[in-house]
Structures are given as structure tokens and as C-alpha cells.
Amino acid sequence: MDSKTAKKDKKDLRQGYTTGACATAATKAALTALITGEPQYEATIYLPVKKFATFQMESCDLRAGAAEAGTIKDAGDDPDATHQALIKSEVSWNKEDGIMIDGGIGVGRVTKEGLPVAVGEAAINPVPRKMIHETANEVLASFGIKKGIKIVISVPDGEEIAKKTLNGRLGILGGISILGTRGIVIPFSSAAYKASIVQAISVARACGCRHLVITTGGRSEKYGIKEYPSLPEEAFIEMGDFVGFTLKECKRQGIEKISMVGMMGKFSKVAQGVMMVHSKSAPIDFGFLASVAERAGATEEILKQVREANTASQVGDLMATHGISAFFEELCLSCCRNALKEAKGGLTVSTSLYTLKGERLGKAEQHDIN
């Protein structure tokens, strides 16, 4: 596949809607039904991205003093855990003035500091909460009603869906979060992943963590947990491919020590100074790996094999087979130096390099830019 085709494919991916947008639309339908006494099977809302969107309701039920509507979340072509989830809103009259918003079944409760929602509150983030509040206010005003209402957002399968997310580690228990700052879901959006990294670091910091272990994925995180068993679960952050972003965010939030745990493929790029380690971001520089191997004492014959290698893992296997352990220490040290350079110093960085099977190949630590 050439680059033009890849770009075209990404451009053609279908956008979806956030749980926040779905909850807002369901609220509008339920509130309108409550006021008019007629079920509503469609609701149009104004999204934060400054455009209107119309949602179809899967159900709309009326009962004494309350109405409930539900819509199926369509995440478009994004591999979202909440895709096809039923998002419901029950609206009822309230004796107290104003608009009260809460979470019901399948919407998590916040139990740890560091999130944008206070401990004890339903995990409905500030932007969706504002969307729901403003939309409900508009509906009430359009009918000239000044009575108080209570809105309860629920997700029947939310507790099960939450098992596929990091909510438990973040201290969001009992279900999913109602999220979304734009109202729309952009397929494979890096912004969403970065937001989850920021949130995870915030929770870790609020829990008193000053030493974080950042990993490129689930497997390397498992090895990190084994290497640092005394650290709490909040201290382990999956940064994915966003090495540079995570390092800077850790520094910004006052983290004092960062331990990077990963494998040859992506950490060979970090050692080169590449801080976005997606497979398409930058090629492995085998000339660079050969120079590291040379410093570690590899023979000319081995250096030739390094330069002709196809993958970084192949180079790692070659070094391990010939017992050139200094290669891995050199590579780890280079990762530390580049990480400190990226973060502009002021913290301690260590790097641990593992095989796919979980054998540690090498480790290095550096306290600041020298």
C-alpha cells in the first residue's frame, strides 16, 4: 500500500459521536417527551464542534412524572469500547429548582483524586455535563417551564464495557465515563489517547506517585509491574507510541522519576532520538545500531550482520546470542539521554529493555542532562 492510498483510506473513515453527545441527545428526547406527553424518537443537538447532529432514539418511555429515552452510540470507524452501547437518560420533575445531573446503572463513580470530576460524583466529564445542562435549559425555556428537573444518565452494559477500559485503575468504579470534548469521535484519533495519558498521570500524582513506569503496551507493562512490584497500580502508564508527549507531561505534572520499560523495536527508535515510535513514524536506523554494537565491542563480522538486519529484534537476538550484553546497556543509556533531552532535564530517567518473552536484556539510569 502506497502513502497516497493510506492517506485516502484514513480520510474516508467514518466519524462517530461521543458518549457525551449521545447522553445529551437522549436527555433532549426524554425531557421533550416529559413536557409534551408524547414519545420522541429523534433529537437534534448542537455539538461543541459547532455543528448540529440528529440522533435516532432506540426507545422512549413515559411514566408518571418521568420519561426515559435511549440511543445507540455509533463510534463510526473508531475501535471504541463503547461502540453500539445503549446510552439512556431518565428525566423527572424535581422539587428543587434548577437542573440536577447524576449517573445511574453503568455510569462509573469517581473514587480517586486527579480526575476532572470530584470524588463521589458520577463520571460525567465537564464538557458532556455542560452540554446536557445547556440543552435541557434550552428545552425548558422553549416551553416556558421553570420547574426543577433531575437527569440520570445510565448505560445498561456499562459495567461490563468498563472492563475493557482503564477506568478501574483511574478509580472510576461501576461503569464507564461519559466523555467527549468535541461531540464527535475522530477514528484513530491521537488526541483521545493523549487525553487518557494526561488523565492517568493526574490520577497517579493525586495518589502521591512521584515515580512512574511508562510502557509502550500491555506486555511491556506486565514486565514493568514485575520489575517494580512495590509501586501502586496507578504508577503504571501505557504511553503507546507517544513517548515524547508522555515524558513532557510527566515533567509538567511534577513527576520526579520515570522508568521506561519496552522492547527492541520501539526503544531502538527512542535511542535514536525518535519520540513518536509508531511503525510508520521513522525507520530503524541500522547504521546507528551498528555504532552502538561497535561501542559494545562487537566484531566486524557481527557489525556487518547488524547493518544488514531487517528488524531491531533481529539485532537484539544477534547481540544476545554472542553475549554482547554491553550493547543493551548502551542502548538503554541512549534512551535515557534522549528522554532527558526531550523533557529538558529536571528528573531521573531509567530504561529497561525486555525480550518478547519477558527476559530483561539491559537497564540504565541517568539522573539529569550531563
C-alpha positions in Angstrom: 0.0 0.0 0.0 1.5 3.4 -1.0 1.3 6.5 1.1 -1.4 8.1 -1.1 -3.7 5.1 -0.6 -3.1 5.1 3.1 -4.0 8.8 3.4 -7.1 8.3 1.3 -8.2 5.3 3.5 -7.8 7.4 6.7 -9.7 10.3 5.1 -12.6 8.0 4.2 -13.0 6.7 7.7 -16.5 7.5 9.1 -16.7 9.8 12.2 -18.9 8.9 15.1 -20.3 10.5 18.2 -19.1 10.6 21.8 -21.0 9.2 24.8 -21.5 12.8 25.9 -23.3 13.7 22.7 -25.4 10.6 22.9 -26.4 11.3 26.6 -27.3 14.9 25.6 -29.5 13.8 22.7 -31.2 11.2 24.9 -31.8 13.9 27.5 -33.4 16.2 25.0 -35.7 13.5 23.7 -36.7 12.4 27.3 -37.3 15.9 28.5 -39.4 16.9 25.5 -41.4 13.7 26.0 -41.9 14.5 29.7 -43.2 18.0 28.8 -45.4 17.1 25.8 -46.5 13.7 27.0 -45.6 12.3 23.5 -42.7 9.8 22.9 -39.8 11.3 21.0 -37.8 9.1 18.6 -35.4 11.8 17.3 -33.4 14.6 18.8 -31.2 17.2 17.2 -28.5 18.8 19.3 -25.7 21.4 18.8 -22.2 19.9 19.2 -19.1 21.6 20.6 -17.6 21.4 17.1 -20.2 24.0 16.1 -22.5 21.8 14.1 -25.9 20.1 14.5 -26.3 16.4 14.7 -29.6 14.3 14.7 -29.8 11.2 16.8 -32.4 8.4 16.5 -33.8 7.0 19.7 -33.9 3.3 20.3 -36.6 3.7 22.9 -38.7 6.5 24.6 -40.9 5.6 27.6 -43.2 7.7 29.6 -44.4 7.1 33.2 -45.8 9.3 36.0 -43.6 12.3 36.4 -40.7 10.9 34.3 -39.6 10.0 30.8 -36.7 7.9 29.6 -35.1 7.8 26.2 -32.1 5.8 24.9 -29.9 6.0 21.8 -27.3 3.6 20.4 -23.8 5.1 20.3 -22.2 5.0 16.9 -18.5 5.5 17.2 -18.1 5.5 13.4 -15.0 3.6 12.3 -13.1 4.1 15.6 -12.4 0.9 17.5 -14.1 2.3 20.6 -15.1 0.1 23.5 -18.5 1.9 23.8 -19.4 1.5 20.1 -23.1 0.2 19.9 -23.6 0.8 23.6 -27.1 1.9 24.7 -26.9 5.4 26.3 -30.1 6.3 28.3 -31.3 9.4 30.0 -34.2 9.5 32.5 -35.7 12.9 33.2 -38.1 13.6 36.1 -39.6 16.6 37.8 -37.7 17.7 40.9 -38.9 19.6 43.9 -35.7 21.6 44.0 -35.1 24.4 41.4 -32.5 24.0 38.7 -31.1 21.1 36.8 -29.6 18.2 38.7 -27.4 15.7 36.7 -26.4 12.3 38.0 -25.3 8.8 36.8 -27.3 5.6 37.1 -26.6 2.0 36.3 -23.4 1.5 34.2 -22.0 5.0 34.7 -19.0 4.9 37.0 -18.4 6.8 40.2 -15.1 8.7 40.9 -13.2 7.3 43.8 -9.7 8.9 43.3 -8.4 12.4 43.2 -6.8 13.8 40.0 -9.8 13.5 37.6 -11.8 16.5 36.2 -14.8 15.2 38.3 -14.8 15.3 42.1 -14.6 12.2 44.2 -18.1 10.7 44.8 -19.6 12.2 41.7 -20.8 10.3 38.6 -18.1 10.1 35.9 -19.7 12.5 33.6 -17.0 14.8 32.4 -17.3 18.7 32.4 -18.0 19.2 28.7 -20.7 16.5 28.5 -22.2 17.8 31.8 -22.3 21.3 30.3 -23.8 20.0 27.0 -26.6 18.2 28.9 -27.2 21.2 31.2 -27.4 23.7 28.4 -29.6 21.5 26.1 -32.0 20.8 29.0 -32.1 24.5 29.8 -33.0 25.4 26.2 -35.8 22.8 26.1 -37.3 24.1 29.3 -37.0 27.7 28.1 -38.6 26.9 24.8 -41.7 25.7 26.6 -41.6 28.5 29.2 -41.1 26.0 32.1 -39.2 27.0 35.3 -39.7 23.8 37.3 -36.7 21.8 38.5 -35.7 18.5 36.9 -33.4 15.6 37.6 -31.5 13.9 34.9 -30.0 10.4 35.4 -27.7 9.1 32.6 -27.3 5.3 32.5 -25.6 2.7 30.3 -27.1 -0.8 30.9 -24.0 -2.6 29.8 -21.6 0.0 31.2 -20.1 -2.1 34.0 -19.2 -4.9 31.5 -17.8 -2.4 28.9 -15.7 -0.7 31.6 -13.7 -3.9 32.0 -12.2 -3.1 28.6 -11.0 0.3 29.7 -8.6 1.7 32.3 -11.4 3.1 34.4 -10.7 0.7 37.3 -7.1 1.9 37.6 -8.2 5.5 37.4 -10.6 4.9 40.3 -13.8 5.1 38.2 -15.8 2.2 39.6 -19.1 0.6 38.5 -19.2 1.6 34.8 -17.9 3.8 32.0 -17.3 7.5 31.9 -19.5 9.9 29.8 -16.8 11.7 27.8 -16.1 13.9 24.8 -14.9 17.5 24.4 -15.9 17.8 20.7 -19.1 15.7 20.5 -17.6 13.7 17.6 -15.2 10.8 17.5 -12.4 11.0 15.0 -11.3 7.5 14.0 -7.9 6.5 15.5 -7.6 10.0 17.0 -4.3 10.6 18.8 -6.0 13.4 20.8 -8.2 10.9 22.7 -5.1 8.7 23.5 -3.1 11.7 24.7 -6.0 12.8 26.9 -6.1 9.4 28.5 -2.3 9.7 29.2 -2.8 13.1 30.8 -5.6 11.8 33.0 -3.7 8.7 34.1 -0.7 10.9 35.1 -3.0 13.2 37.0 -4.5 10.3 39.0 -1.1 8.9 39.7 0.1 12.3 41.0 -3.0 12.8 43.1 -2.4 9.3 44.6 1.1 10.5 45.7 3.1 8.8 43.0 6.4 10.6 42.2 7.9 7.6 40.3 6.0 6.4 37.2 6.6 3.5 34.9 5.8 4.3 31.3 5.4 1.4 28.8 4.6 1.0 25.1 1.8 -1.6 25.7 0.2 -4.2 27.8 3.0 -6.8 27.5 5.8 -4.4 28.5 3.6 -3.1 31.3 3.3 -6.6 32.7 7.2 -6.8 32.7 7.3 -3.3 34.4 4.9 -4.4 37.1 7.2 -7.4 37.8 10.3 -5.2 37.9 8.7 -2.6 40.2 6.4 -4.7 42.5 6.4 -2.1 45.3 4.7 0.6 43.1 0.9 1.0 43.2 -1.1 0.3 40.1 -1.6 4.0 39.4 2.1 4.4 38.8 2.0 2.3 35.6 1.1 4.3 32.5 0.6 2.9 29.0 2.0 5.6 26.7 1.6 3.7 23.4 3.7 5.4 20.7 3.6 8.8 22.4 7.0 8.7 24.2 7.8 12.4 23.9 4.4 13.6 24.8 4.3 11.4 27.9 7.8 12.5 29.1 6.9 16.2 28.8 3.5 15.7 30.5 5.3 13.8 33.4 7.7 16.7 33.7 4.9 19.3 33.6 3.0 17.5 36.3 6.0 17.3 38.6 6.9 13.6 38.4 10.4 13.1 39.7 11.4 9.7 38.3 10.3 8.0 35.1 11.1 4.3 34.3 10.7 3.4 30.7 10.0 -0.3 30.0 9.8 -1.7 26.5 11.3 -3.8 23.8 13.8 -3.6 21.0 11.6 -2.4 18.2 10.3 0.9 19.7 13.1 1.5 22.1 15.7 1.4 19.3 13.9 4.4 17.9 13.9 6.2 21.3 17.7 5.5 21.4 17.9 7.2 18.0 16.1 10.3 19.4 12.7 9.4 17.8 9.9 10.3 20.3 6.9 9.1 18.3 7.5 5.4 17.8 4.7 4.3 15.6 5.8 1.8 13.0 5.3 4.5 10.2 6.9 7.4 12.1 10.6 6.6 11.4 12.6 3.6 10.2 15.0 1.8 12.4 18.5 3.1 11.7 20.6 0.0 11.5 23.7 2.2 11.0 23.0 3.7 14.4 22.5 0.2 15.9 25.8 -0.9 14.4 27.6 2.1 16.0 26.1 1.1 19.4 27.3 -2.5 18.8 30.7 -1.3 17.9 31.0 0.7 21.2 29.9 -2.5 22.9 32.8 -4.4 21.4 31.1 -6.3 18.5 33.4 -7.8 15.8 33.4 -6.5 12.2 31.6 -9.6 11.1 28.8 -9.0 13.7 28.6 -5.3 12.7 28.1 -6.4 9.1 25.1 -8.6 10.2 23.7 -5.7 12.2 23.8 -3.3 9.2 22.1 -6.0 7.0 19.4 -6.9 9.6 15.7 -6.5 8.8 14.4 -5.8 12.3 15.6 -4.4 15.6 14.6 -7.7 17.3 16.9 -9.5 14.9 19.7 -7.3 16.1 18.8 -7.9 19.7 18.8 -11.7 19.2 22.2 -11.4 17.5 23.7 -9.5 20.4 22.2 -11.9 23.0 23.5 -14.9 21.0 27.0 -13.5 21.1 26.8 -12.5 24.7 27.3 -8.8 24.0 25.4 -7.5 27.0 27.1 -4.1 26.9 25.1 -3.4 23.7 21.8 -3.3 25.7 23.2 -1.1 28.4 24.5 1.3 25.8 21.1 1.3 24.1 19.3 1.9 27.4 21.7 4.7 28.3 21.0 6.3 24.9 17.2 6.1 25.6 17.7 7.8 28.9 19.8 10.6 27.4 17.2 11.3 24.7 14.4 11.2 27.1 16.1 13.7 29.4 16.8 15.9 26.4 13.1 15.7 25.3 11.9 16.6 28.9 14.6 19.3 29.2 16.0 17.6 32.3 15.0 18.1 35.9 14.2 14.4 36.6 15.6 10.9 36.8 15.0 8.5 33.9 15.7 4.8 33.7 15.2 2.4 30.8 14.7 -1.3 30.9 14.8 -3.4 27.7 13.0 -6.7 27.5 12.5 -9.6 25.1 9.0 -10.6 23.9 9.2 -13.4 26.5 10.0 -11.1 29.3 13.7 -11.6 29.8 15.4 -8.4 30.7 18.2 -7.6 28.3 19.6 -4.5 29.9 19.0 -1.5 32.1 20.4 2.0 32.6 19.6 5.1 34.6 20.5 8.8 34.3 19.7 11.5 36.8 19.8 14.5 34.6 21.3 16.0 31.5 25.1 16.0 31.8 
